């Protein structure tokens, strides 16, 4: 009897170890709670879809892919601790973020553990400039990419207008505002006013005060350099004050969750940028992208956002690099990614070697009118595509990147 129990225990233990040996772990640090949980959920769903597809096709280098996840609440210190735990778990790759501060903190901890890390969402330039290193890659667009795309459109369609900027007072806000100013000829802060609002501790009164100042100005374009819940709060107030009818409102990143949070009625006509929307695959004639949209809708009953697309892309691109290098070792995967061109959910993109930024087409979009949104079966037809800006026209150049690195007393190659 005891012999049977012992043998059974040994059998179960052996099978558990065998299963573990057959799995390669990747870690997702994402906000499961807090103000950015909807974007976090989108990343989880996109990642799970990619993993299911990889495992259904026989796995990766003889192993199944296993996802471990931990809640970051979009807090940098929690994201860093999550990376530590994933590395202790033996993760071959870590990914996930919804803010630049979170991406930087997680990336630094991954660098210490010599483990590759992908920032899914994190737009501040410093993620891949001052805080760039060998182990961090960014899938989403940067503030410079957004500023160049948005600036090109605004300069053509709203020339010589007076701007007002309401900006979140942290690294992403500063870099995003600078990029828009540089590309719209509005660098004169005396003429084109700037109002800073606290981050992350802003209050309702901060936005009311800032928007009241703009209401009493002669600004013709209002740039809300805000993100997530702050953008939602500001847009609700702006709409109630009638500013959406008085002036053109622009935002650096017109994300789906902001439109859903503020409501399509409040967001009508707002212009911004997205690096992926669910209509992009059809525009770019991407069969894989159109299949992703259809499969995501079938699985979850909603259309995928850019956050979902970013997470899906990261997992698939990491897996592709592992196959091409025949290795899970971070240094091998990094070499396979650098300067690699690919087409997945839209047109061609590339992981640049010098800064590990994903160079890709971005889209200038305008929020559809509420009746257009509601007429679509999904109730998610949020965007009208105004312009597509290709890789040749966006991004920090190598010369500018090296200059910024020198100014920060950093090496001009990633370490």
C-alpha positions as CSV (number, residue, x, y, z in Angstrom):
1,X,0.0,0.0,0.0
2,X,2.7,2.4,1.0
3,X,4.8,1.4,-2.0
4,X,1.8,2.3,-4.3
5,X,1.4,5.7,-2.6
6,X,5.1,6.4,-2.9
7,X,5.2,5.3,-6.5
8,X,2.1,7.4,-7.3
9,X,3.7,10.4,-5.6
10,X,6.9,9.9,-7.6
11,X,4.8,9.6,-10.8
12,X,2.9,12.8,-10.2
13,X,6.1,14.6,-9.3
14,X,7.9,13.3,-12.3
15,X,5.0,14.3,-14.6
16,X,4.9,17.8,-13.0
17,X,8.6,18.3,-13.6
18,X,8.3,17.0,-17.2
19,X,5.4,19.4,-17.8
20,X,7.5,22.3,-16.4
21,X,10.4,21.3,-18.6
22,X,8.2,21.3,-21.6
23,X,7.0,24.9,-20.9
24,X,8.8,28.1,-21.5
25,X,7.6,31.0,-19.2
26,X,6.9,34.5,-20.3
27,X,5.8,37.2,-17.8
28,X,3.2,39.9,-18.2
29,X,3.2,42.8,-15.8
30,X,0.0,44.8,-16.3
31,X,-2.6,46.8,-14.5
32,X,-5.3,44.4,-13.4
33,X,-6.6,47.0,-10.9
34,X,-6.6,50.8,-10.9
35,X,-7.4,53.5,-13.4
36,X,-5.7,51.7,-16.3
37,X,-7.2,48.2,-15.8
38,X,-9.1,48.3,-19.1
39,X,-5.9,48.7,-21.1
40,X,-4.3,46.0,-19.0
41,X,-7.2,43.6,-19.7
42,X,-6.8,44.3,-23.4
43,X,-3.1,43.4,-23.2
44,X,-3.9,40.2,-21.3
45,X,-6.4,39.2,-24.0
46,X,-4.0,40.0,-26.9
47,X,-1.2,38.0,-25.2
48,X,-3.5,35.0,-24.5
49,X,-4.6,34.9,-28.2
50,X,-1.0,34.9,-29.4
51,X,0.0,32.1,-26.9
52,X,-3.0,30.0,-27.8
53,X,-2.0,30.3,-31.5
54,X,1.6,29.4,-30.9
55,X,0.7,26.4,-28.7
56,X,-1.9,25.2,-31.2
57,X,0.8,25.2,-33.9
58,X,3.0,22.8,-31.9
59,X,4.6,25.3,-29.4
60,X,8.0,26.9,-29.7
61,X,11.3,25.0,-30.1
62,X,9.7,21.9,-28.6
63,X,8.2,23.7,-25.7
64,X,4.7,25.0,-24.9
65,X,4.5,28.7,-23.9
66,X,3.2,29.4,-20.5
67,X,2.0,32.9,-19.4
68,X,2.6,34.1,-15.8
69,X,1.0,37.4,-15.0
70,X,1.1,39.9,-12.1
71,X,-0.8,43.1,-11.3
72,X,1.2,46.3,-11.5
73,X,-1.7,48.7,-10.9
74,X,0.4,50.9,-13.3
75,X,2.8,51.7,-10.5
76,X,6.5,51.6,-11.4
77,X,7.7,50.0,-8.1
78,X,5.2,47.2,-8.5
79,X,6.1,46.7,-12.1
80,X,9.8,46.4,-11.1
81,X,9.0,43.9,-8.3
82,X,6.9,41.9,-10.8
83,X,9.9,41.6,-13.1
84,X,12.1,40.4,-10.2
85,X,9.5,37.6,-9.5
86,X,9.3,36.6,-13.2
87,X,13.1,36.3,-13.4
88,X,13.1,34.2,-10.2
89,X,10.4,32.0,-11.9
90,X,12.7,31.5,-14.9
91,X,10.9,33.7,-17.4
92,X,12.6,33.9,-20.8
93,X,10.9,37.2,-21.6
94,X,8.9,39.9,-19.7
95,X,6.5,42.4,-21.2
96,X,3.7,44.9,-20.4
97,X,3.2,48.5,-19.4
98,X,0.7,51.3,-19.8
99,X,2.9,54.2,-18.8
100,X,6.4,55.4,-19.5
101,X,7.4,55.4,-15.8
102,X,6.2,51.8,-15.5
103,X,8.1,50.8,-18.6
104,X,11.4,52.5,-17.5
105,X,11.2,50.9,-14.0
106,X,10.5,47.4,-15.4
107,X,13.1,47.8,-18.1
108,X,15.8,48.7,-15.6
109,X,15.0,45.7,-13.4
110,X,15.1,43.5,-16.5
111,X,18.5,44.9,-17.5
112,X,19.8,43.9,-14.0
113,X,18.5,40.4,-14.6
114,X,19.8,40.2,-18.2
115,X,16.3,39.4,-19.4
116,X,14.6,40.9,-22.5
117,X,11.7,43.2,-21.7
118,X,9.1,44.7,-24.1
119,X,7.3,47.9,-23.2
120,X,3.8,47.5,-24.8
121,X,2.5,51.0,-24.0
122,X,4.9,53.8,-22.9
123,X,5.2,56.9,-25.2
124,X,7.8,59.1,-23.6
125,X,10.9,59.5,-25.7
126,X,13.2,58.8,-22.8
127,X,12.1,55.1,-22.7
128,X,14.4,54.4,-25.7
129,X,16.7,57.4,-25.4
130,X,18.0,58.4,-21.9
131,X,16.6,55.1,-20.4
132,X,17.3,52.9,-23.4
133,X,19.5,49.9,-23.0
134,X,20.2,46.5,-24.6
135,X,17.4,44.6,-22.9
136,X,14.4,47.0,-23.5
137,X,12.3,47.2,-26.7
138,X,9.3,49.4,-27.2
139,X,6.4,48.2,-29.4
140,X,4.2,51.4,-29.2
141,X,5.0,54.7,-30.9
142,X,7.1,57.4,-29.2
143,X,6.2,61.0,-28.4
144,X,8.4,62.1,-31.3
145,X,6.6,59.8,-33.8
146,X,3.2,61.1,-32.6
147,X,4.3,64.7,-32.7
148,X,5.7,64.4,-36.2
149,X,2.5,62.7,-37.5
150,X,0.1,65.0,-35.8
151,X,2.2,68.1,-36.6
152,X,2.2,67.2,-40.3
153,X,-1.6,67.1,-40.4
154,X,-2.2,70.1,-38.2
155,X,0.3,72.3,-40.1
156,X,-1.5,71.5,-43.3
157,X,-5.1,71.8,-42.1
158,X,-4.8,74.3,-39.2
159,X,-2.0,76.6,-40.3
160,X,-1.1,79.8,-38.3
161,X,-3.6,79.1,-35.5
162,X,-3.1,80.1,-31.9
163,X,-2.6,77.1,-29.6
164,X,-3.1,76.5,-25.9
165,X,-1.5,73.5,-24.2
166,X,-2.7,71.7,-21.1
167,X,0.0,69.3,-20.2
168,X,0.5,66.6,-17.6
169,X,3.6,67.5,-15.6
170,X,5.9,64.5,-16.1
171,X,8.3,63.1,-18.7
172,X,5.7,61.9,-21.2
173,X,3.7,65.1,-21.0
174,X,6.8,67.3,-21.5
175,X,8.2,65.2,-24.5
176,X,4.8,64.9,-26.2
177,X,4.2,68.7,-25.9
178,X,7.7,69.5,-27.2
179,X,7.2,67.2,-30.2
180,X,3.8,68.8,-31.1
181,X,5.2,72.3,-30.7
182,X,8.3,71.5,-32.8
183,X,6.1,70.2,-35.6
184,X,3.4,72.9,-35.6
185,X,5.7,76.0,-35.3
186,X,4.2,76.8,-31.9
187,X,7.4,76.8,-29.8
188,X,6.7,80.4,-28.7
189,X,5.3,79.8,-25.2
190,X,4.3,83.5,-24.9
191,X,2.0,83.3,-27.8
192,X,1.0,79.6,-27.5
193,X,0.3,79.3,-23.7
194,X,1.2,76.3,-21.5
195,X,-0.7,75.2,-18.4
196,X,0.8,72.3,-16.4
197,X,-1.4,70.1,-14.3
198,X,-0.1,67.8,-11.6
199,X,0.7,64.1,-12.3
200,X,-0.3,61.7,-11.0
201,X,-2.1,63.6,-8.2
202,X,-4.3,65.8,-10.3
203,X,-7.7,66.8,-9.0
204,X,-11.0,67.8,-10.8
205,X,-10.3,71.4,-9.8
206,X,-6.9,71.4,-11.6
207,X,-8.7,70.6,-14.9
208,X,-11.5,73.1,-14.3
209,X,-9.0,75.9,-13.6
210,X,-6.9,75.0,-16.6
211,X,-9.9,74.8,-19.0
212,X,-11.4,78.0,-17.6
213,X,-8.2,79.8,-18.5
214,X,-8.4,78.4,-22.1
215,X,-12.1,79.3,-22.3
216,X,-11.2,83.0,-21.7
217,X,-8.3,83.0,-24.1
218,X,-8.3,83.5,-27.9
219,X,-6.8,80.0,-28.6
220,X,-8.1,78.3,-31.7
221,X,-6.6,74.9,-31.1
222,X,-6.4,73.2,-27.6
223,X,-3.8,70.5,-27.2
224,X,-4.7,68.3,-24.3
225,X,-1.4,66.6,-23.6
226,X,-3.0,64.1,-21.2
227,X,-3.5,60.4,-21.0
228,X,-5.9,57.8,-19.6
229,X,-8.2,58.9,-16.8
230,X,-6.8,62.5,-16.9
231,X,-7.8,62.9,-20.5
232,X,-11.3,61.4,-19.8
233,X,-11.8,63.9,-17.0
234,X,-10.6,66.9,-19.0
235,X,-12.7,66.0,-22.0
236,X,-15.9,65.6,-20.0
237,X,-15.3,69.1,-18.5
238,X,-14.3,70.6,-21.9
239,X,-17.5,69.2,-23.4
240,X,-19.7,70.6,-20.6
241,X,-18.1,74.0,-21.0
242,X,-18.7,74.0,-24.7
243,X,-15.1,74.1,-25.7
244,X,-15.5,71.2,-28.2
245,X,-17.6,73.5,-30.3
246,X,-15.5,76.6,-29.8
247,X,-12.1,75.2,-30.8
248,X,-10.4,72.2,-32.3
249,X,-9.2,69.8,-29.6
250,X,-6.2,67.6,-30.3
251,X,-4.6,64.9,-28.2
252,X,-1.3,63.0,-28.7
253,X,-2.9,59.6,-28.3
254,X,-6.5,59.1,-29.1
255,X,-6.9,55.7,-27.4
256,X,-10.0,53.6,-27.5
257,X,-10.5,53.5,-23.7
258,X,-10.5,57.3,-23.6
259,X,-13.3,57.5,-26.1
260,X,-15.2,54.9,-24.2
261,X,-14.5,56.5,-20.9
262,X,-15.5,60.1,-21.8
263,X,-18.3,58.9,-24.2
264,X,-18.4,59.2,-28.0
265,X,-20.6,62.4,-27.7
266,X,-18.0,64.2,-25.7
267,X,-15.1,63.1,-27.9
268,X,-16.7,64.0,-31.3
269,X,-14.2,65.6,-33.6
270,X,-11.2,65.3,-31.4
271,X,-8.0,64.7,-33.5
272,X,-5.1,62.5,-32.3
273,X,-2.8,59.6,-33.2
274,X,-2.9,55.8,-32.8
275,X,-0.3,53.3,-33.9
276,X,-3.0,50.7,-34.5
277,X,-6.8,50.6,-34.9
278,X,-9.0,47.8,-35.9
279,X,-9.6,49.3,-39.3
280,X,-5.8,49.4,-40.1
281,X,-5.5,45.8,-41.4
282,X,-8.1,46.4,-44.0
283,X,-6.5,49.7,-45.0
284,X,-3.1,48.0,-45.3
285,X,-4.5,44.9,-46.9
286,X,-3.1,42.7,-44.1
287,X,-4.7,39.3,-44.1
288,X,-3.1,38.4,-40.7
289,X,-4.3,41.6,-39.2
290,X,-7.9,41.1,-40.5
291,X,-7.8,37.5,-39.1
292,X,-6.7,38.9,-35.7
293,X,-9.6,41.4,-35.6
294,X,-12.1,38.7,-36.6
295,X,-10.7,36.1,-34.1
296,X,-10.5,38.6,-31.3
297,X,-14.1,39.7,-31.9
298,X,-15.3,36.0,-32.0
299,X,-13.4,35.2,-28.8
300,X,-14.1,38.2,-26.6
301,X,-17.2,39.8,-28.3
302,X,-15.4,43.2,-28.8
303,X,-13.0,44.6,-31.4
304,X,-9.3,44.8,-30.4
305,X,-7.7,48.1,-29.3
306,X,-4.1,49.2,-29.9
307,X,-3.1,47.8,-26.4
308,X,-4.4,44.3,-27.4
309,X,-2.6,44.5,-30.7
310,X,0.7,45.6,-29.0
311,X,0.7,42.7,-26.6
312,X,-0.2,40.2,-29.4
313,X,2.6,41.6,-31.6
314,X,5.2,41.4,-28.8
315,X,4.5,37.7,-28.0
316,X,4.5,36.8,-31.7
317,X,7.6,38.7,-32.5
318,X,9.5,37.3,-29.5
319,X,8.5,33.8,-30.6
320,X,9.6,34.5,-34.1
321,X,13.0,35.7,-32.9
322,X,13.4,32.7,-30.7
323,X,12.7,30.4,-33.7
324,X,15.1,32.3,-36.0
325,X,17.8,32.2,-33.4
326,X,16.9,28.7,-32.2
327,X,17.3,30.0,-28.6
328,X,15.4,31.4,-25.7
329,X,18.5,33.1,-24.4
330,X,17.9,36.9,-24.3
331,X,21.2,37.9,-25.9
332,X,20.4,35.6,-28.9
333,X,16.8,36.8,-29.2
334,X,18.0,40.4,-29.0
335,X,20.4,39.9,-31.9
336,X,17.6,38.3,-33.9
337,X,15.3,41.2,-33.3
338,X,17.7,44.1,-34.1
339,X,17.0,45.6,-37.5
340,X,14.5,42.8,-38.2
341,X,11.7,43.8,-40.6
342,X,8.3,42.1,-40.4
343,X,4.6,42.4,-41.4
344,X,2.1,41.2,-38.9
345,X,-1.1,43.2,-38.1
346,X,-0.7,45.9,-40.7
347,X,2.1,46.9,-43.1
348,X,5.9,46.6,-42.7
349,X,7.6,47.5,-39.4
350,X,11.1,47.2,-38.0
351,X,12.8,46.8,-34.6
352,X,15.5,49.4,-35.0
353,X,18.9,48.2,-33.7
354,X,20.3,51.5,-32.4
355,X,17.5,52.3,-30.0
356,X,15.2,49.3,-30.0
357,X,12.2,51.4,-31.1
358,X,9.6,49.7,-33.2
359,X,9.5,51.8,-36.4
360,X,6.0,51.6,-37.9
361,X,3.2,53.4,-39.7
362,X,1.1,55.6,-37.4
363,X,-2.4,57.0,-38.1
364,X,-3.8,60.5,-37.6
365,X,-7.4,59.9,-36.6
366,X,-10.5,61.9,-35.7
367,X,-13.2,60.6,-33.3
368,X,-16.4,59.8,-35.1
369,X,-19.7,61.4,-34.3
370,X,-21.8,59.6,-31.8
371,X,-24.4,58.5,-34.3
372,X,-21.7,56.9,-36.5
373,X,-20.4,55.0,-33.5
374,X,-23.8,53.8,-32.5
375,X,-24.9,52.7,-36.0
376,X,-22.0,50.2,-36.2
377,X,-23.0,46.7,-35.0
378,X,-20.0,46.7,-32.6
379,X,-20.7,50.2,-31.2
380,X,-16.9,50.6,-31.6
381,X,-16.5,52.4,-34.9
382,X,-14.7,55.2,-33.1
383,X,-12.2,56.5,-35.7
384,X,-12.0,58.2,-39.0
385,X,-8.5,57.8,-40.5
386,X,-7.3,61.2,-41.7
387,X,-3.7,60.4,-42.6
388,X,-1.2,57.5,-42.4
389,X,2.4,58.4,-41.8
390,X,5.0,55.9,-42.7
391,X,8.2,54.9,-41.0
392,X,10.3,57.2,-43.3
393,X,8.5,60.3,-41.8
394,X,8.5,59.5,-38.1
395,X,10.9,58.8,-35.3
396,X,14.1,60.2,-33.7
397,X,16.9,60.0,-36.2
398,X,20.2,58.1,-35.3
399,X,22.0,61.5,-35.3
400,X,19.5,63.1,-32.9
401,X,19.5,60.0,-30.7
402,X,23.3,59.9,-30.4
403,X,23.3,63.6,-29.7
404,X,20.7,63.2,-26.9
405,X,22.7,60.3,-25.4
406,X,25.9,62.3,-25.4
407,X,24.1,65.2,-23.6
408,X,23.0,62.7,-21.0
409,X,26.6,61.4,-20.6
410,X,25.5,58.0,-21.9
411,X,27.2,55.7,-24.4
412,X,26.1,56.0,-28.0
413,X,25.4,52.3,-28.3
414,X,23.0,50.3,-26.1
415,X,24.7,48.5,-23.2
